Amino acid sequence: MTPVMNKAEAAGLLAKLLAGKMPDEHGRFGPYGGRYIPETLVPAFDRLTDAVHSILPTKDFQDELAGELRDWVGRPTALSPMRNLSRRWGAEVWFKREDLAHTGAHKINNALGQALMARRMGARRVVAETGAGQHGVATAAACARVGLPCVVYMGEVDMERQAPNVGRMRLMGATVVPVTSGDRTLRAAIDDAFRDWVSDPINTFYCLGSAIGPHPYPYLVRELQAIIGREARAQMLERTGSLPDCVIACVGGGSNAIGTFHAFLGDASVEIIGVEAGGRGPGLGDNAATLATGTPGVLHGTYTMLLQDRQGQIQETHSVSAGLDYPGVGPEHALLGEIGRVKYIMALDDDALGCVQECSTHEGLLPAIESAHALVGARDWAARNPGKRILVGLSGRGDKDMPTLQKTLLADLGVKA
Amino acid sequence: MSPTPAQGLSDAIRKVRRERVAVVAFLTAGFPSRDHFRADLEALASEADVVEIGVPFTDPMADGVTIQRSSLAALAQGVSLHWIIDTLKSMPPLKAKLVFMGYLNPMLAYGLEQLAADAAQAGICGFIVPDLPIEESADFERAIAPHGLAMIRMVTPVTPAARLQQLCSSAQGFVYAVSMTGTTGHSVGDSAGLPQETLDYLDKVRKLSPVPVCAGFGIREHKQVAALDAHVDGVVVGSAVIEAMEKGASTVELLRKLRGS
């Protein structure tokens, strides 16, 4: 999206955000966010909002979370120089390695935090939605660790695309419910998870997987993911003595991106870029590039940028990566795009697959197809900014993408695995 | 001064209530067939006292699978808010009062001010917007107020006392009392009738509300209507109407049976 505000207004909103005053008491990030929920969910959201204020910031909770992040998730994750890609792309490329976090992606940071909160709130069960399966796996793992039953809603289309993850969830004791309604992907899974929660809001905790949805989720998820950027910033300063020139991450709902970006928002010298799924191209229905091509509206309880038609009907999206295949985006990203602090671009399916190949061949690191979208952005930025330093939020590993890769990269190679 | 559409809606339910419980029927506009919408609406409006016209949305998160299915089927036939309003404008006045029930996003896309003006012209008395809680509804209310249209509030058994008071005191048209926790389409109570706590809750809402109270979500049988009779001004019948339409059964018959006539 193109920034539409004047500079003074944008600077004012950024200052407010940096001062920790966003979201405001109404859950707003400037014009975006809010809480558009059915009346049946109001008490559940009030309880969750209370818990976010009364549990999340306490030393007791933060100590418990930090201990589990260290002992069970394996944090801090590494910051790795990518020497071969640096040579190939002509810039200094570093990865923040969320692929090394337990269960293989950044999703665990959020799922663990929410599962620990659910236990403290006395929930009897946890429900979650999943697209790529990474949040489902993370939630199943976190629930097994904290001892809560877990139900994961997953679109039928995604179950096929991400079959290995379905097995992982089941092994960890989760019930995986195939979603056969709507577009049978992430968005339909969110609808069904909300429906489940509406039917038993007191005993159920809804562990939402991205920085989307009604307040307080965009805030809660950001707070739990912000450790990515905090670690990366400190590691970068320690390793190089200075900040990166550019920070890049992929954006679907935007949890890994907001977590990566947040610590850098106040660093005026750092350019920040979010890369959305460009799919087959810019036409409506051909991509999931909400910020690059969408318009504002309300979906899943939040006012944000959406892929919708002129009648306000939500459009089906296309991306080779299940994790980016969502027609909305976190409201904080909508604000960051509007005030121009973050630039949102898109990467096409084929280019992302090309970067999966390149990163695997030259660095011995199979990235998630989602994360490879960020690599496309990094490669292009490097071409325009030779010799500069780039930090890529490498959100996850690509093992879970093998069914898709069999049909694409490996089929092109004529290789049968 | 003639009453506003919102007052007209309240008055119509009160008038019926003097003799019997009012029936509020729901249909998804353009389901099962866009071509039959006029006829389906006319039939329903001949028997119901209020008709909720469902404006289809791709992601109806407060509704059960029945209404979601009907919404998607209507959308597949090209049903839009513009089409619904144009169709209503072309119809002669109906006996029943009409309200719109729909999610916020298609209404935002239409433009709230334009929607209020066009809906008033099309004979709509009010709006039920399930994803628009009172904290977010100021803009919407500002848009419909000049036309005297009702912002119909929903209340639930889990709504805390202070909030219930707040919702009732700002209610217009009628209060939509959800009679259970959950999405639309699930039946309330067992075959023996309704749990006492549900009836107590409805009594409480009725005491607080300056406008009539209609109970909804899951009413399928006459004995549920009979059990509610002393506790509400109207009953909302939604998923049962859609299911009858899916089977090609008569909605008029269904409503008559529910009323016990």
Interface residues (C-beta under 8 A of the other chain):
Chain A: H26 G34 R35 Y36 I37 P38 E39 T40 V42 P43 S181 G182 R187 D191 F194 R195 V198 S199 D200 P201 I202 G297 V298 L299 H300 G301 L306 Q308 R310 Q311 G312 Q313 I314
Chain B: F57 T58 D59 P60 M61 A62 G64 V65 Q68 R69 L72 L75 S80 L81 H82 Y103 L104 N105 P106 M107 L108 A109 Y110 P130 D131 L132 P133 E135 E136 R153 M154 V155 T156 V158 T159 P160 R163 L167 V178 T181 G182 T183 H186
